[in-house]
Amino acid sequence: MTTTEIVLLFLLAGAVMGLIVLLRRRPDDSPALVRAEVSRLADALARQTGDEREIRGDMGRVRELVEGLRASAEARVRAEEPVWHAVRRIESVLAGRGGRGRAGENVLEEALAHLPPGMLLRDFSVSGRRVEFALVLPDGRRLPVDSKWTAVRELEELDAETDQVRRKALCRRIEDEVTRRAREVEAYLDPSLTTPFAVACVPDAAFAVCRKAHGEAFGRGVILVPYSSSLPVLLSLYVLAARYGAGDEVQACLAELEGMIGAMEQTLENKVARAVTMLNNAADEWRTHVGKARGALARGRGVSAGPEDEPDRLEPPGLTSAFDDALIPR
């Protein structure tokens, strides 16, 4: 039973109740009143029926319009789906990963375009590798900043996926890809030219799903930053590196000096002391040989001595002292 029929039943019941009341109050005019009331109810029912027909007709037309719109929308989606597939194929063929990388560089360049002149350096070369951007610190060092537009296909699949197990697997793949690209940024670090850390800018969606990748990248001296927050984070890192970077250099110099002093002590103990010992041993051996030579000389003098009046006939005066001076080191 529809709502209109229910309303009509209530109206009919009310009319009947009113008719009964009128019949009880004025019995003399009851036939005329009944006919008038019945006529009025008939007119009301006729008008209600006409209105109901019009409403039903309007509802049918509205339903037809809605069905037509739905059918046209589905047809448009079916017609546009091959076009979108073709566009994606053309993008993968023409742009490729390099084109996506250039898109990320453009996003990062737009974010860094407001830095003061001379603070931003483009195409900075470190150990034969080129990094897109670098911030020049007051002490001359560079802060490498690289754009990594990564895991695009996985992010598109994650956006359309509803299954939680599948979403977790996609998140792990995205995080692994971000970690792999962070290892590439590690190659831009050079203690003599750059800061101890570098920055890798990644898409915001990839940054949002990373958990372990932050710690692994930081252990390699790389800080992950989303594109949307690249400028304030880079400025903060710039201030920290400029203010506290000199302290790290002093500590490094002190550590280097400590290592050099240790090497000098080791050389002194091992080589110089050993050389002194060898010299002392050589001097002792020299003295032994000199003593033996003196004994042999004395024996030779005793054997070759003649009469008492010719003691120096075979040995000129001063020969012994000259021989001793030649043997004994000064």
Secondary structure as UniProt FT lines:
FT   HELIX           3..25
FT   HELIX           27..29
FT   HELIX           30..94
FT   HELIX           96..112
FT   TURN            113..114
FT   TURN            117..119
FT   STRAND          120..126
FT   TURN            127..128
FT   STRAND          129..136
FT   TURN            138..139
FT   STRAND          142..147
FT   HELIX           152..160
FT   HELIX           164..186
FT   TURN            187..188
FT   TURN            191..193
FT   STRAND          198..202
FT   HELIX           204..209
FT   HELIX           212..219
FT   TURN            220..221
FT   STRAND          222..226
FT   HELIX           227..229
FT   HELIX           230..267
FT   HELIX           268..272
FT   HELIX           273..304
FT   TURN            308..309
FT   TURN            311..312
FT   TURN            317..318
FT   HELIX           319..327
//
